[in-house]
Structures are given as C-alpha cells and as structure tokens.
Amino acid sequence: MRVGETDALIVVDVQNDFCPGGALAVPNGDTVVSPINRIMEMFDHLVFSRDWHPRDHCSFSDAPEFCDGSWPQHCVQNSPGAEFHGSLRVPLDAIFVNKGEEPDKEAYSAFSEGTLAETLRARGVTRVFIAGLATDYCVKSTALDAVRAGFETVLLLDACRGVAPESTEAALEEMKAAGVFICKSGDLLYE
C-alpha cells in the first residue's frame, strides 16, 4: 500500500500511563513504539492524540469497574503518566489533539474535540492510518469516527495493542464491518 501526500498518520494515546508500569497499562503497550517510529517519516501529516484529564475527571474511580466506563486515575494533565512514551519520536510540527479535558465529559476518539476532521481536510488529507493504544477503546473510536467523517481509514494492526483479546477481536470485527481496512506497517510503501 503506497503512502502519499494525501495520507495522515494518527497516533493514538501512546502515553506512559497506557504502557507497562502505567496507571492503566495496556499489555505490551510499549511495543507499538518501534513500528510507529519506523513508518512516521513516510507521512507528511502526523497527528498525536493524548488523554489529558483534569484530576477530577468524571471517569475516575477509586473502585473502577472498567466495563462501565470507570477507570483508575490516569493521564492527568501535566503528570509524567500523561507524557508521550519516552522512545516515541514526536515531531514539534505535528498536530496535537487533547482528549478528555473537560471534567464532566468522556472522550475516546481523536475526533471527539471536533476540529481534527476540518484540520485534516484543510491539509488535503483523504486517507488516515491509525496506530496506538488501545485497539478496543480509543483506537476503535478514532477509526470509526474517521470513517463517519468520510476518510478512507486504515488500521495498522502491528502498531496497535488492545486491553483484552476478546474485546480487541470484537473491536477489529466492528471496525472491519464499518469499512476500516486492516493491514500491517510492513505493507506500507513510500511514494
């Protein structure tokens, strides 16, 4: 699959709190860094989303249920856990999207703040490639919103990790049914 000037790479939530040792670690979450770094230079348009929660965010719970949308405190604004993984090469000229900044509003998708689709269209982007964490939550929401926004959408399977095998498989099926194309980062060729 050829990557060209109308393509963007969206890197979803590769933050310390979602990597091993973090407050809400995705199993092997740090293993997405290498394939993402390897393909990043193929893209003229790079987007990095991150959870950026206030300390009193509505999803935080001392006794999280996880399945009901309650989580342990994670990715608190300006905390070490909210920082991008230290080995992820994040260029300063990328597009940055903060999610979940409002205390009473949950946000999983990089498109949830409302301006990303317009920003990408203004740059001539027609297709997005998605990588990051977690396949079964924020990656899935981002991919489905990208399709709804009219972008051809590609999930880079080896550059994503999910929370659990069952929910990850269900997310992949849901994305495929919505029209998301799934491939591996090694399938990409630079134009």
PyRosetta script that sets phi, psi and omega in degrees:
from pyrosetta import init, pose_from_sequence

init()
pose = pose_from_sequence("MRVGETDALIVVDVQNDFCPGGALAVPNGDTVVSPINRIMEMFDHLVFSRDWHPRDHCSFSDAPEFCDGSWPQHCVQNSPGAEFHGSLRVPLDAIFVNKGEEPDKEAYSAFSEGTLAETLRARGVTRVFIAGLATDYCVKSTALDAVRAGFETVLLLDACRGVAPESTEAALEEMKAAGVFICKSGDLLYE")
pose.set_psi(1, 124.7)
pose.set_omega(1, -177.9)
pose.set_phi(2, -84.7)
pose.set_psi(2, 137.2)
pose.set_omega(2, 177.1)
pose.set_phi(3, -103.7)
pose.set_psi(3, 130.1)
pose.set_omega(3, -178.2)
pose.set_phi(4, -132.1)
pose.set_psi(4, -166.9)
pose.set_omega(4, -172.8)
pose.set_phi(5, -72.5)
pose.set_psi(5, -12.8)
pose.set_omega(5, 178.0)
pose.set_phi(6, -99.3)
pose.set_psi(6, 13.7)
pose.set_omega(6, -179.9)
pose.set_phi(7, -106.8)
pose.set_psi(7, 147.5)
pose.set_omega(7, 175.1)
pose.set_phi(8, -129.4)
pose.set_psi(8, 148.2)
pose.set_omega(8, 172.5)
pose.set_phi(9, -104.5)
pose.set_psi(9, 124.1)
pose.set_omega(9, 175.5)
pose.set_phi(10, -107.0)
pose.set_psi(10, 116.9)
pose.set_omega(10, 179.2)
pose.set_phi(11, -101.4)
pose.set_psi(11, 115.4)
pose.set_omega(11, -172.2)
pose.set_phi(12, -98.9)
pose.set_psi(12, 114.8)
pose.set_omega(12, 163.7)
pose.set_phi(13, 52.9)
pose.set_psi(13, 42.4)
pose.set_omega(13, 175.6)
pose.set_phi(14, -84.7)
pose.set_psi(14, 77.1)
pose.set_omega(14, -173.2)
pose.set_phi(15, -118.0)
pose.set_psi(15, 156.8)
pose.set_omega(15, -176.6)
pose.set_phi(16, -55.3)
pose.set_psi(16, -40.4)
pose.set_omega(16, -177.7)
pose.set_phi(17, -68.3)
pose.set_psi(17, -15.7)
pose.set_omega(17, 177.3)
pose.set_phi(18, -100.2)
pose.set_psi(18, 2.8)
pose.set_omega(18, 179.4)
pose.set_phi(19, -107.9)
pose.set_psi(19, 164.4)
pose.set_omega(19, -178.5)
pose.set_phi(20, -48.8)
pose.set_psi(20, 132.9)
pose.set_omega(20, -177.6)
pose.set_phi(21, 91.4)
pose.set_psi(21, -8.9)
pose.set_omega(21, -179.4)
pose.set_phi(22, -84.1)
pose.set_psi(22, 170.3)
pose.set_omega(22, -176.2)
pose.set_phi(23, -65.3)
pose.set_psi(23, -27.6)
pose.set_omega(23, -177.9)
pose.set_phi(24, -138.8)
pose.set_psi(24, 55.2)
pose.set_omega(24, -171.3)
pose.set_phi(25, -64.7)
pose.set_psi(25, 134.2)
pose.set_omega(25, 171.2)
pose.set_phi(26, -89.3)
pose.set_psi(26, 131.0)
pose.set_omega(26, 179.9)
pose.set_phi(27, -53.3)
pose.set_psi(27, 127.1)
pose.set_omega(27, -179.8)
pose.set_phi(28, 58.8)
pose.set_psi(28, 27.1)
pose.set_omega(28, -177.9)
pose.set_phi(29, -58.5)
pose.set_psi(29, -31.3)
pose.set_omega(29, -179.0)
pose.set_phi(30, -71.0)
pose.set_psi(30, -14.0)
pose.set_omega(30, -178.6)
pose.set_phi(31, -73.9)
pose.set_psi(31, -7.7)
pose.set_omega(31, 176.6)
pose.set_phi(32, -78.7)
pose.set_psi(32, -17.9)
pose.set_omega(32, -173.5)
pose.set_phi(33, -62.7)
pose.set_psi(33, -46.0)
pose.set_omega(33, -176.2)
pose.set_phi(34, -61.7)
pose.set_psi(34, -50.7)
pose.set_omega(34, 178.3)
pose.set_phi(35, -64.9)
pose.set_psi(35, -33.9)
pose.set_omega(35, 178.3)
pose.set_phi(36, -65.4)
pose.set_psi(36, -48.4)
pose.set_omega(36, 179.1)
pose.set_phi(37, -59.5)
pose.set_psi(37, -37.3)
pose.set_omega(37, -177.2)
pose.set_phi(38, -65.5)
pose.set_psi(38, -36.1)
pose.set_omega(38, -175.5)
pose.set_phi(39, -97.6)
pose.set_psi(39, -10.7)
pose.set_omega(39, -172.6)
pose.set_phi(40, -55.2)
pose.set_psi(40, -40.4)
pose.set_omega(40, -176.3)
pose.set_phi(41, -68.6)
pose.set_psi(41, -11.8)
pose.set_omega(41, 176.9)
pose.set_phi(42, -71.9)
pose.set_psi(42, -19.3)
pose.set_omega(42, -170.5)
pose.set_phi(43, -106.8)
pose.set_psi(43, 134.5)
pose.set_omega(43, 173.4)
pose.set_phi(44, -78.8)
pose.set_psi(44, -23.6)
pose.set_omega(44, -175.4)
pose.set_phi(45, -122.1)
pose.set_psi(45, 118.7)
pose.set_omega(45, -179.5)
pose.set_phi(46, -121.8)
pose.set_psi(46, 134.0)
pose.set_omega(46, 177.8)
pose.set_phi(47, -123.5)
pose.set_psi(47, 134.4)
pose.set_omega(47, 175.5)
pose.set_phi(48, -123.7)
pose.set_psi(48, 117.0)
pose.set_omega(48, 175.2)
pose.set_phi(49, -99.2)
pose.set_psi(49, 156.1)
pose.set_omega(49, 176.3)
pose.set_phi(50, -152.9)
pose.set_psi(50, 143.1)
pose.set_omega(50, 167.3)
pose.set_phi(51, -67.1)
pose.set_psi(51, 136.6)
pose.set_omega(51, -175.1)
pose.set_phi(52, -145.1)
pose.set_psi(52, 70.7)
pose.set_omega(52, -169.4)
pose.set_phi(53, -88.8)
pose.set_psi(53, 144.5)
pose.set_omega(53, 167.4)
pose.set_phi(54, -72.1)
pose.set_psi(54, 161.0)
pose.set_omega(54, -178.0)
pose.set_phi(55, -59.5)
pose.set_psi(55, -26.4)
pose.set_omega(55, -176.8)
pose.set_phi(56, -104.5)
pose.set_psi(56, 32.2)
pose.set_omega(56, -176.6)
pose.set_phi(57, -61.4)
pose.set_psi(57, 144.2)
pose.set_omega(57, -174.9)
pose.set_phi(58, -62.1)
pose.set_psi(58, -21.6)
pose.set_omega(58, -178.3)
pose.set_phi(59, -85.7)
pose.set_psi(59, -10.7)
pose.set_omega(59, -175.9)
pose.set_phi(60, -78.2)
pose.set_psi(60, 137.8)
pose.set_omega(60, 178.5)
pose.set_phi(61, -145.4)
pose.set_psi(61, 145.0)
pose.set_omega(61, 173.9)
pose.set_phi(62, -73.7)
pose.set_psi(62, -21.4)
pose.set_omega(62, 177.3)
pose.set_phi(63, -129.6)
pose.set_psi(63, 69.6)
pose.set_omega(63, -174.2)
pose.set_phi(64, -64.7)
pose.set_psi(64, 142.1)
pose.set_omega(64, 177.4)
pose.set_phi(65, -95.8)
pose.set_psi(65, -15.8)
pose.set_omega(65, -179.2)
pose.set_phi(66, 65.1)
pose.set_psi(66, -59.8)
pose.set_omega(66, -176.4)
pose.set_phi(67, -67.5)
pose.set_psi(67, -18.7)
pose.set_omega(67, -179.8)
pose.set_phi(68, -98.7)
pose.set_psi(68, 8.2)
pose.set_omega(68, 179.8)
pose.set_phi(69, 88.8)
pose.set_psi(69, 7.3)
pose.set_omega(69, 174.3)
pose.set_phi(70, -97.8)
pose.set_psi(70, 139.4)
pose.set_omega(70, -173.3)
pose.set_phi(71, -135.8)
pose.set_psi(71, 160.2)
pose.set_omega(71, 169.9)
pose.set_phi(72, -67.7)
pose.set_psi(72, 158.8)
pose.set_omega(72, 178.6)
pose.set_phi(73, -58.0)
pose.set_psi(73, 131.4)
pose.set_omega(73, -177.6)
pose.set_phi(74, -154.9)
pose.set_psi(74, 155.6)
pose.set_omega(74, 174.9)
pose.set_phi(75, 47.6)
pose.set_psi(75, 47.4)
pose.set_omega(75, 177.7)
pose.set_phi(76, -72.8)
pose.set_psi(76, 134.8)
pose.set_omega(76, -177.1)
pose.set_phi(77, -45.6)
pose.set_psi(77, 132.2)
pose.set_omega(77, 176.7)
pose.set_phi(78, 64.7)
pose.set_psi(78, 17.0)
pose.set_omega(78, 176.8)
pose.set_phi(79, -98.0)
pose.set_psi(79, 159.6)
pose.set_omega(79, 176.2)
pose.set_phi(80, -57.6)
pose.set_psi(80, -34.7)
pose.set_omega(80, 179.9)
pose.set_phi(81, -66.2)
pose.set_psi(81, -25.1)
pose.set_omega(81, -179.7)
pose.set_phi(82, -85.1)
pose.set_psi(82, -11.3)
pose.set_omega(82, -179.6)
pose.set_phi(83, -71.0)
pose.set_psi(83, 151.4)
pose.set_omega(83, 173.7)
pose.set_phi(84, -63.5)
pose.set_psi(84, 150.5)
pose.set_omega(84, 178.3)
pose.set_phi(85, -51.6)
pose.set_psi(85, 137.2)
pose.set_omega(85, -173.9)
pose.set_phi(86, -60.5)
pose.set_psi(86, -25.5)
pose.set_omega(86, -180.0)
pose.set_phi(87, -92.3)
pose.set_psi(87, -7.2)
pose.set_omega(87, 178.8)
pose.set_phi(88, -75.6)
pose.set_psi(88, 125.5)
pose.set_omega(88, 179.3)
pose.set_phi(89, -83.7)
pose.set_psi(89, 106.6)
pose.set_omega(89, -176.0)
pose.set_phi(90, -109.3)
pose.set_psi(90, 107.3)
pose.set_omega(90, -179.8)
pose.set_phi(91, -71.9)
pose.set_psi(91, 145.2)
pose.set_omega(91, -177.5)
pose.set_phi(92, -67.2)
pose.set_psi(92, -23.4)
pose.set_omega(92, -178.2)
pose.set_phi(93, -91.4)
pose.set_psi(93, 10.5)
pose.set_omega(93, 177.5)
pose.set_phi(94, -72.3)
pose.set_psi(94, 166.9)
pose.set_omega(94, 172.1)
pose.set_phi(95, -88.1)
pose.set_psi(95, 130.0)
pose.set_omega(95, 179.6)
pose.set_phi(96, -113.5)
pose.set_psi(96, 134.5)
pose.set_omega(96, -179.9)
pose.set_phi(97, -124.7)
pose.set_psi(97, 118.9)
pose.set_omega(97, 174.0)
pose.set_phi(98, -94.0)
pose.set_psi(98, 134.5)
pose.set_omega(98, -179.6)
pose.set_phi(99, -118.4)
pose.set_psi(99, 147.6)
pose.set_omega(99, 174.3)
pose.set_phi(100, 71.9)
pose.set_psi(100, 30.7)
pose.set_omega(100, -179.3)
pose.set_phi(101, -75.0)
pose.set_psi(101, -26.8)
pose.set_omega(101, -178.9)
pose.set_phi(102, -83.2)
pose.set_psi(102, 134.2)
pose.set_omega(102, -175.1)
pose.set_phi(103, -61.7)
pose.set_psi(103, -28.6)
pose.set_omega(103, -173.8)
pose.set_phi(104, -109.2)
pose.set_psi(104, 19.3)
pose.set_omega(104, -177.8)
pose.set_phi(105, -137.1)
pose.set_psi(105, 125.6)
pose.set_omega(105, 175.7)
pose.set_phi(106, -85.7)
pose.set_psi(106, 148.3)
pose.set_omega(106, 179.7)
pose.set_phi(107, -148.2)
pose.set_psi(107, 117.0)
pose.set_omega(107, 178.4)
pose.set_phi(108, -100.2)
pose.set_psi(108, -35.8)
pose.set_omega(108, -172.5)
pose.set_phi(109, -87.6)
pose.set_psi(109, 144.3)
pose.set_omega(109, 173.0)
pose.set_phi(110, -64.8)
pose.set_psi(110, -17.5)
pose.set_omega(110, 178.5)
pose.set_phi(111, -90.9)
pose.set_psi(111, -3.0)
pose.set_omega(111, -172.1)
pose.set_phi(112, -67.9)
pose.set_psi(112, -23.9)
pose.set_omega(112, -179.1)
pose.set_phi(113, -81.4)
pose.set_psi(113, -7.4)
pose.set_omega(113, 167.4)
pose.set_phi(114, 96.1)
pose.set_psi(114, -13.8)
pose.set_omega(114, -175.3)
pose.set_phi(115, -111.0)
pose.set_psi(115, -10.1)
pose.set_omega(115, -174.4)
pose.set_phi(116, -62.6)
pose.set_psi(116, -44.8)
pose.set_omega(116, -179.2)
pose.set_phi(117, -58.9)
pose.set_psi(117, -44.4)
pose.set_omega(117, 179.1)
pose.set_phi(118, -63.7)
pose.set_psi(118, -42.6)
pose.set_omega(118, 179.8)
pose.set_phi(119, -61.5)
pose.set_psi(119, -44.6)
pose.set_omega(119, 179.8)
pose.set_phi(120, -66.2)
pose.set_psi(120, -43.5)
pose.set_omega(120, 178.6)
pose.set_phi(121, -60.9)
pose.set_psi(121, -40.1)
pose.set_omega(121, 179.3)
pose.set_phi(122, -62.5)
pose.set_psi(122, -24.2)
pose.set_omega(122, 178.1)
pose.set_phi(123, -92.8)
pose.set_psi(123, 1.5)
pose.set_omega(123, 178.6)
pose.set_phi(124, 84.4)
pose.set_psi(124, 13.8)
pose.set_omega(124, -178.9)
pose.set_phi(125, -75.5)
pose.set_psi(125, 133.3)
pose.set_omega(125, 176.7)
pose.set_phi(126, -121.9)
pose.set_psi(126, -16.1)
pose.set_omega(126, -178.9)
pose.set_phi(127, -135.7)
pose.set_psi(127, 138.0)
pose.set_omega(127, 178.1)
pose.set_phi(128, -120.3)
pose.set_psi(128, 142.4)
pose.set_omega(128, 174.4)
pose.set_phi(129, -111.1)
pose.set_psi(129, 134.1)
pose.set_omega(129, -173.3)
pose.set_phi(130, -120.3)
pose.set_psi(130, 135.0)
pose.set_omega(130, 178.4)
pose.set_phi(131, -140.9)
pose.set_psi(131, 160.1)
pose.set_omega(131, 172.6)
pose.set_phi(132, 129.6)
pose.set_psi(132, -150.1)
pose.set_omega(132, -171.3)
pose.set_phi(133, -131.1)
pose.set_psi(133, 145.0)
pose.set_omega(133, -15.6)
pose.set_phi(134, -101.6)
pose.set_psi(134, 142.8)
pose.set_omega(134, -175.7)
pose.set_phi(135, -49.7)
pose.set_psi(135, -42.0)
pose.set_omega(135, -172.2)
pose.set_phi(136, -88.3)
pose.set_psi(136, 3.3)
pose.set_omega(136, 178.2)
pose.set_phi(137, -132.1)
pose.set_psi(137, -91.7)
pose.set_omega(137, -172.4)
pose.set_phi(138, -70.1)
pose.set_psi(138, -34.5)
pose.set_omega(138, 176.1)
pose.set_phi(139, -64.8)
pose.set_psi(139, -47.6)
pose.set_omega(139, 179.0)
pose.set_phi(140, -59.7)
pose.set_psi(140, -47.7)
pose.set_omega(140, -179.1)
pose.set_phi(141, -61.2)
pose.set_psi(141, -40.6)
pose.set_omega(141, 178.9)
pose.set_phi(142, -65.0)
pose.set_psi(142, -44.9)
pose.set_omega(142, -179.5)
pose.set_phi(143, -63.4)
pose.set_psi(143, -44.9)
pose.set_omega(143, -179.5)
pose.set_phi(144, -65.5)
pose.set_psi(144, -39.1)
pose.set_omega(144, 177.0)
pose.set_phi(145, -67.9)
pose.set_psi(145, -33.8)
pose.set_omega(145, 177.2)
pose.set_phi(146, -63.5)
pose.set_psi(146, -43.3)
pose.set_omega(146, 177.1)
pose.set_phi(147, -62.0)
pose.set_psi(147, -47.2)
pose.set_omega(147, 179.8)
pose.set_phi(148, -60.4)
pose.set_psi(148, -31.0)
pose.set_omega(148, 180.0)
pose.set_phi(149, -81.3)
pose.set_psi(149, -2.8)
pose.set_omega(149, 175.2)
pose.set_phi(150, 94.4)
pose.set_psi(150, 11.5)
pose.set_omega(150, 178.0)
pose.set_phi(151, -90.0)
pose.set_psi(151, 139.2)
pose.set_omega(151, 166.6)
pose.set_phi(152, -64.3)
pose.set_psi(152, 132.3)
pose.set_omega(152, -169.7)
pose.set_phi(153, -126.8)
pose.set_psi(153, 130.5)
pose.set_omega(153, -178.2)
pose.set_phi(154, -125.5)
pose.set_psi(154, 127.6)
pose.set_omega(154, 175.2)
pose.set_phi(155, -97.7)
pose.set_psi(155, 129.5)
pose.set_omega(155, 178.0)
pose.set_phi(156, -93.9)
pose.set_psi(156, 96.0)
pose.set_omega(156, -168.6)
pose.set_phi(157, -57.8)
pose.set_psi(157, -42.4)
pose.set_omega(157, -177.7)
pose.set_phi(158, -77.7)
pose.set_psi(158, -7.0)
pose.set_omega(158, 178.9)
pose.set_phi(159, -107.9)
pose.set_psi(159, 20.7)
pose.set_omega(159, 177.3)
pose.set_phi(160, -133.6)
pose.set_psi(160, 154.5)
pose.set_omega(160, 172.2)
pose.set_phi(161, -140.2)
pose.set_psi(161, 145.6)
pose.set_omega(161, 179.9)
pose.set_phi(162, -109.0)
pose.set_psi(162, 167.7)
pose.set_omega(162, -179.2)
pose.set_phi(163, -73.3)
pose.set_psi(163, -45.8)
pose.set_omega(163, -176.5)
pose.set_phi(164, -142.0)
pose.set_psi(164, 147.0)
pose.set_omega(164, -177.7)
pose.set_phi(165, -57.3)
pose.set_psi(165, -42.4)
pose.set_omega(165, -176.7)
pose.set_phi(166, -66.6)
pose.set_psi(166, -47.8)
pose.set_omega(166, -178.9)
pose.set_phi(167, -71.3)
pose.set_psi(167, -29.2)
pose.set_omega(167, 176.6)
pose.set_phi(168, -68.0)
pose.set_psi(168, -45.0)
pose.set_omega(168, 178.5)
pose.set_phi(169, -62.3)
pose.set_psi(169, -42.6)
pose.set_omega(169, 177.5)
pose.set_phi(170, -62.4)
pose.set_psi(170, -39.8)
pose.set_omega(170, 178.6)
pose.set_phi(171, -64.3)
pose.set_psi(171, -42.6)
pose.set_omega(171, 178.5)
pose.set_phi(172, -61.4)
pose.set_psi(172, -42.4)
pose.set_omega(172, 178.4)
pose.set_phi(173, -64.1)
pose.set_psi(173, -42.0)
pose.set_omega(173, 178.3)
pose.set_phi(174, -63.1)
pose.set_psi(174, -42.2)
pose.set_omega(174, 179.1)
pose.set_phi(175, -65.9)
pose.set_psi(175, -44.3)
pose.set_omega(175, 177.9)
pose.set_phi(176, -58.4)
pose.set_psi(176, -44.6)
pose.set_omega(176, -179.4)
pose.set_phi(177, -62.4)
pose.set_psi(177, -28.9)
pose.set_omega(177, -180.0)
pose.set_phi(178, -83.5)
pose.set_psi(178, -7.2)
pose.set_omega(178, 178.3)
pose.set_phi(179, 105.4)
pose.set_psi(179, 9.8)
pose.set_omega(179, 176.8)
pose.set_phi(180, -76.5)
pose.set_psi(180, 128.8)
pose.set_omega(180, 176.3)
pose.set_phi(181, -86.4)
pose.set_psi(181, 137.2)
pose.set_omega(181, -178.0)
pose.set_phi(182, -117.1)
pose.set_psi(182, 127.3)
pose.set_omega(182, 176.8)
pose.set_phi(183, -146.2)
pose.set_psi(183, -174.1)
pose.set_omega(183, 177.9)
pose.set_phi(184, -112.0)
pose.set_psi(184, 156.8)
pose.set_omega(184, -177.4)
pose.set_phi(185, -60.8)
pose.set_psi(185, -29.9)
pose.set_omega(185, 178.5)
pose.set_phi(186, -67.9)
pose.set_psi(186, -13.9)
pose.set_omega(186, 178.6)
pose.set_phi(187, -81.7)
pose.set_psi(187, -7.8)
pose.set_omega(187, -175.0)
pose.set_phi(188, -85.8)
pose.set_psi(188, 139.0)
pose.set_omega(188, 175.4)
pose.set_phi(189, -124.6)
pose.set_psi(189, 140.3)
pose.set_omega(189, -179.8)
pose.set_phi(190, -87.3)
pose.set_psi(190, 131.5)
pose.set_omega(190, 179.6)
pose.set_phi(191, -72.2)
pose.dump_pdb("model.pdb")
